[in-house]
Amino acid sequence: MADVLRSLNLLEMLKESIEKNNISDIKDAVEDMLISRINIAVAGDRSAEKAAFINSLRGLGQEDEEAARVPSSAAPEELAVFLNPKHPDFRLWDLPSIPNDSHFEAEDYIQRYKVMRYNAIVLTFTESPSENSVALWRELRFLQNYKVYFVLLASIKETEKTLETKKKASLEGLKAEGVPLPKVFLVNPSALDELDFQMFLEAMRGDLPEIRAHALILALPAFSISLVNQKKDAFKALVWAAASLSGGVSAIPVPFVASMLDATVAVRILSKAQISLCLDDDSLLRMARQRGLDPSRLKALRSCALSIEVSKSEVKRRLAEAEKETSTAKGRLVELAMPRQARSVSRSFTVMLQALNAAIDDMGADAEKVIAMVTERQ
């Protein structure tokens, strides 16, 4: 329900922009979500667990060429940035280890590494949060940056009982350091579908602005059915925005609006969906290699043509089918979801909304089948 509400919040924001004729805001929202621009800083010792965490957030394994390595290729006091090969505007910044010496100045660290510029800051550890990491948290809170999170990274050989003991001790330590209502998220850096990662993700989504929260969801690899559903909700909000522009809701001529009349933007959205849902060949090959599966088995699960290839001909075919349905009762009901000004030019809106939402559902169903096979193998 929380996922639906966040999408509704975004839709309300977009509808308000249309009511005020702020088409440029809608255009910016569409572009932002398609680009998925977000910057997350990961601070903590440069351990194997931290490298695995950075790789998992990008859908990579240690064997991949673009993977973070241990030891790090960056000098101890240098930043390292890791791009997502499928979403290059999703950047993970590996911040240098927080020194343990008594001369550490949190303010200097924040200024040196420009910590305030990131959308979120993750403070990682494998044993317990250090006094200086708490000092950094405290300084960031003083600067009114509330998107700071303590993440306990699990080691491969640790038992669930050991991890829970560590988490409890970490919470008690944070309380002793004066952190009010502390939260520690226990994360398996090599398996994000386990432990507390979903709660960690929900906390970040709740703190981030709507557009950034959706950008984060779209850029993460599809590792669970829950995340697939969140991605579908995010894409449907994007489709609504694109369809609104396609419907020509503004009397002011805008080049971007004119381009929406073509299938090009629909292709762009669905291409993004294919990659976000990890249905493209490269993603399936990587997933199969990581899980020890035959890639052909994963590829065979794709029943939707758009899951295999997003071609303009297939998109046009779907748009043409939706065009035939606009005179039905279903089409008239969809029209009621539109802003008041758009109803007189509702056909383009309705066609794009129906065609792309149906495509997102079909691709999402394929992604769920892939995840079911992959998780069954674990």
N, C-alpha and C positions, 0 to 999 in steps of 0.2 A: 504493500500500500504506500509506503514511503517513497518508493521509486515513482509510482504514478503521480503522487502529489508533487514531487519535484518537477516532473514533466509538465504538470498542470500549471505550476508556478511560472515556468518558462513560457508556456503558451499565453498565460494571462499578461505577462510582460510584453510579449510580441504583439498581442491583440491591442494592448494599450498604445503601443507605438503606431499601429495602423490607424486606430481611431484618431490619433493626433496627426496623422499623415506624415509620420517620421519614417519614410521609406528607407532612408539611409541607415537607420538603426537596425531595420530588418536585414538589409543587405550585409551590414557588419556582422550580425548574429549568424547568418548563413555562412559567411566566409570564415568566421572564427570556429564554428563547429566543424566545417570541412577541413580546416587546417589542423584543428586539435592542438592549438598552441598552449603549452603549459610547461612550467619549469619547477622541478622539485629538487630540493637540496637534501642530500643524504650525508649526515655527519656521523663520525664514529671511527674507531680503529679500522684500518684497511685490512680486514681479515677475509678469509675464504667465505665466511657467511655473508659479509657485506657485499662481496663481489657477486655471489650467487643471487642475492636479493636484487641487486641492480640488473642482473641478467634476466631474472624471472619477470621483472616488471616490463621488460622489453620482449618477452617471449623467446629468449635465447637460452642456449645451454653453454656450458663451459667450452665445448668443442667448436662453437661457432666463431667465425673469423672476427666478428665485431664485439665479441664478449669481453667483459671486464676480466682482468687477470690478477693473479696473486703470485709474486708481488706486483704491485701496481707499476705501470710504466711511467707514472707521474712522480716527480720528486716529492719527498715527504711533506713539504710545505706548499705544494702547488695544487691548484684546482685541476680536476679532470672532468671532462664533460662526455657523456655517453648519449648518443642519439638513438632513437628507435628507428631501425632500418625501414620500417613500413610507415612510420609517422615521424618524419624528421623534425617536426616542430614540437615533439614531446621530448624534452631534454631532462636528463637526470644528471645532477651536478654532484660529483663525489668530492665532498669537502674534506680537507686534511683532518687528521686525528686531533681531537681536543686535548691539549697538553695536560698532564697530571700535576705539573709543578705548582707551587704556591704563588708564583708570580703571574699566573694566567689572568688576563684582563678580558672579560667577555665583550666589553665595548670595542676593544681593539680588534678582536676576532671578527666581530660583526662588520666593522668598517673595512677591514682588510679583504674579506671575502664577499663583501657586498651582500650579506645575508638577507637584508630586507627586500631585495629585488625578487626573491623567489616566491612562488605561489604557496608553497608549503615547505616546512623544514622537518625532517625526520631525524631524530637523535637515536642512533642504533647502539646496541651493546650486546654482549654475549654472556655477561656475568651479572653485573649490576650497574646502574647509572652512576657515573663518577660525580664527585662534588662539583667539578668544573662544568660538566654538562648541565647540571642543575643551575649553576650560576649563569650559563648561557641562556637556558630556558627563562630564568627570572629576568634577565636583561631584556630579552625579546618581549616578554609580557609587559614589562615597564614601557617599552616602545609601542605597546598596543598591537603587537603581532600575536594573534591567538592561534595561528595555524602551525603549532609546534607539537610534535608527537614523540613519545618515548616508545621505542620498538625493541623488544627483546628477541634477538634472532636465535633460533634453535640450531644446535649442532646436530650432525647426523646421528651420532651414537647416543644421544641423550634420550632417556625414557620420559614418558608423559608425566610420571610422578616427579622426576627431577626438575622438569621444566616448570611445573606448577609450583614447586617449592621455590624456584628461582623467581618466578613472577611474584609470589607472595612476599618474598624478602625484598624485592625491588620496590613494591608498593609501600612496604613499611619504611624502607630507607628514604623514599621520596617524602613521605609524611614527616619523618624525622628532620628532613631538610627544609621543612616549612612549605611544601607544595600542597595546596588545598585540593582535596578531592582528586588525587592523582589517578591517571590512567596509564596502564602499561599494556601494550598489545603484543601478544606472543605470536610470532610469525615463523613458519617454516620457510626459509628463503628459497628452497628448491621446489616447494609445492604450495602455491598460494591458495589453493582450494581447501587447505587444512587450517586448523587452529583459529587464531583471531583475525586473520587478514580481512575477512568480510566485514567485521566490526570496525576495523581500522579504516577500511575504504568508506564505510558509511559515515564515520566521524569526519573524514576529509571532505566528503561530498556535502555534509551539512555545514561545514565552515566556509567552503569555497563559494564564490559568486556562481550564479546559475550556469552561465556560459562555460566557465572554467570547470565546473563539476561535470558537465556533459562532455567537455573535451577530454577530461581524464578518463571517463568511462569508455569513450570511443577509441582512445589510444591504447588502453590495456589489452593484453591478449585475452581471448575468450577461453577461460579455463574452467568455467562452471556454468551450469544452466541458469543459475541466478543472475550471473553477470550477462549472459546472453539476453535475458529478459530486460535488464537495465539498458543494454545497448539498443534493443528494439524500441524501448520507450524514448530514448534520446534521439534515435533516427526519426521517429514519428513526429517529434517536436520540430526537427529540422525540415522534414517533409512539409509540415504545416506552414512553416515560414516560407519555404520555396514556392509552395502552391499559392500562397497569398500574393507573392510577387508576380507569379505567372498569371494570376487572375486580373492583373492590371488595376489594383485597388487605388492607385494614385493617378490623378489627372496630370501630374507633372512628368514629362518624359525623362526617363532615367535609362541609360544604356544597359545597365545590368538587368532591369525589368524586361526590356525588349528581348534580351538573350534567353530569358526564361521561357519564352514561347517556343523555343526549339527543344528537342530532346536532349541537347547537350548537357544541361544542368542535371536532368534526371540520370543520365549516364554517370555524371560525376558523383552524385549522391550514392548511387548503387555500387559504384566502384569502391567508394569509401566503405560501404557496408560489407562488401565481399572481403576486403582486407581486415576490417575491424572484427568481423566474425571468424577470421582465420580460415576462410574457405578457399583462398587462392592456392595454387599449386605449391608455391614456395613454403607457405605456412604449414600446409599438410605434410610436405616432405620433412620439414624440421620437426613437426610434432611426432611423426612416425619414427624418426631417428631417435628422438629423445625417449620414446616409450618402447622401442624395440618392436615396432609393428611394420607390416608390409604396407607401404604407401598406397598401393592400389586398393587396399581394403577401405582406407579412409576416403579416397577419391570416389569410390563406387557408391558411397553414401549420399552423394550430392544428386538429388533428384530434380532440383530447380535449375533450369538452364543458366540463370544469372549467377548461381553459385559457382558454376564452371567457368563462364566467361560473360562479362558484362558488355554486350555488343549493342550498338545503336539500333540494329534491326530488331532485336528482341525487345528492347525498351519501346520502340515505336509500335511494335505489335501489341504490347500490353496497354499502351496509351490509347491505341485504336479500339481495343476491346472495352476499355473503360469509357470511351466516348459513346459507345453504343448503349451503355448502361445509365447514362446521365438522365435519361427521361424516366427512369423507373422510380418507384417510391423510395428505394434506398438512396438514390441520387439526390432526391429532394430533401431527405433527412440530413444528408451530409451538408447540404447547403445551409442548413440552420446553424451549423457550427461556425459559419463565416462572420466576419465583421459586417456591420450593417451596410457600409459603403460598397462592399464587394458583391452584394447579392445580385446586382444587375449584370454583373459580368462573371457569374458564378461558374460557367461551364468549364473554363480552363482550370479554375481552382479545384473543382470537383473531380475532373479527369485525373489531374496530377495526384491529388490526395488519394483517390481510390487505387490508382495503378501502383503507386509507389508503396503505399501501406501494405497492399497485398503482396508485393514483391518482398518487402522487409519480413513479413510473416513467413513466406515460403523459404527465404534464405535462413531465417532464424530456426526454422524446423530442421533444416539440414545441419546447422551448427550444433543443435542439441543432439542429433544422432552421432555426430563426430565425437562430442564430449562423452556421450554414454559409452562408446566403444573404448575411448582412451582411458576413462576412469575405471572401466571394468577390468582393464589390463593391469592396473596398479595392485 
